[in-house]
Amino acid sequence: MTGNGVSTSARVTIKHLREAGVDVRLMSAENPNYEGPEPDYILKKFHFPIFQFIIDANSYCFSISDPKVIREAVSWADVIHIEEPMPLQIHVIREAQRQGKALVGTFHLFTQNVFYNLMVGKWKFGNHTLMSIWRRTVFNHLSHIQCPTRTVKDILDRWHFKAKLHVISNGIDAPSPVALEEPQTKPYLVLCIGRMSVEKDQTTLIKAMRYSRHASEIQLHFAGKGMRLNKCRKMCIDLYKEGILKYPAEFGFYSSSRLRQLARKAYLYVHCALVEVEGLSCVESFREGAVPVIGDAAMSATREFALCPESLFKSHSPKALAERIDWWIEHPQEHAAMRKAYSESACNYDIRKSIAALVKMYEEALSESR
């Protein structure tokens, strides 16, 4: 579904794999966007009792396992690529093992992503138990796992996953350097992109405005949708009414082209997430010239993108974030130099490199299965 990083990544990866000559087919529930592409093997949508509103708000969708459809899909494929550690994938793995097919996967989701949306993100027992279940029922049945970042690989190593781990970014389209435009100033546009949820922690950015010396010169712009949208909107309205913000914050859910336009105007891109497997919206933004300020959370791999200490702040600390925002506004020369450095660094996340690495991983898995 749109608004969900896993589905966006899968959709882009499939597109580029096909362009690279790989015959790819998708098995999933129907696409709710009837104008968009449908999966090749269609499953019925599963509705969770009690929790379905949370799943819908976070733009996720789960499928009902259909043995006939699963058998047909697995029979067609040489390599089965598992995208999520859910009950459907367990059934697919069993069928693939029965048929002797190569099994690989991508680690897209931390257990904290699940529990933060249930308001118990720091529940150690729950996170440990769920990770143990995922490892035993899904990931230890795969021969190779794509880890989008070094952070993911390090965590899976500590959990002693059996599969061979490959650090392969999910990658971005058209990563070549762009002609940088001058960012918007007075007001300074501060951009935040991502699902409006607890673990993305957009509220820290809003709270930081109470500590910023330049709050009256800043306009916040949030791109995303989710359960915390109304809460964040109300917090910004309160700041505006109190006179802390002189420019009303803006909210919206945008196309890729519109997000690029916003990033070109933005002075800073702020990423507060407490839990993040990769966070490519950050790369896509600094490619266009928005200098990033990233929360240094232990479970946020996005911190790997930082090229200087001033691009990191103590996670979940509004005061620390305000200090970084003020520093960049007060150091325009350093800002100009790092805009160029960040934009050029986006080349490291070229999806064509990722596709070549994935194809190599598939070939290795297929060779081993035979």
Sequence and secondary structure as in RCSB ss.txt:
>XXXX:A:sequence
MTGNGVSTSARVTIKHLREAGVDVRLMSAENPNYEGPEPDYILKKFHFPIFQFIIDANSYCFSISDPKVIREAVS
WADVIHIEEPMPLQIHVIREAQRQGKALVGTFHLFTQNVFYNLMVGKWKFGNHTLMSIWRRTVFNHLSHIQCPTR
TVKDILDRWHFKAKLHVISNGIDAPSPVALEEPQTKPYLVLCIGRMSVEKDQTTLIKAMRYSRHASEIQLHFAGK
GMRLNKCRKMCIDLYKEGILKYPAEFGFYSSSRLRQLARKAYLYVHCALVEVEGLSCVESFREGAVPVIGDAAMS
ATREFALCPESLFKSHSPKALAERIDWWIEHPQEHAAMRKAYSESACNYDIRKSIAALVKMYEEALSESR
>XXXX:A:secstr
 TT HHHHHHHHHHHHHHHTT     EEE  SSTTS   SEEE EE  TTTHHHHHHTT  EE   HHHHHHHHH
H SEEEE   SHHHHHHHHHHHHHT EEEEE    HHHHHHTTT TT HHHHHHHHHHHHHHTGGG SEEEESSH
HHHHHHHHTT SSEEEE    BSS S        TTTEEEEEES  STTTTHHHHHHHTTT TTGGGEEEEEE  
STTHHHHHHHHHHHHHTTS SS  EEE   HHHHHHHHHH SEEEE  SEES  HHHHHHHHTT EEEEE  TEE
GGGGG SSGGGEE TT HHHHHHHHHHHHH HHHHHHHHHHHHHHGGGGBHHHHHHHHHHHHHHHHHHH 
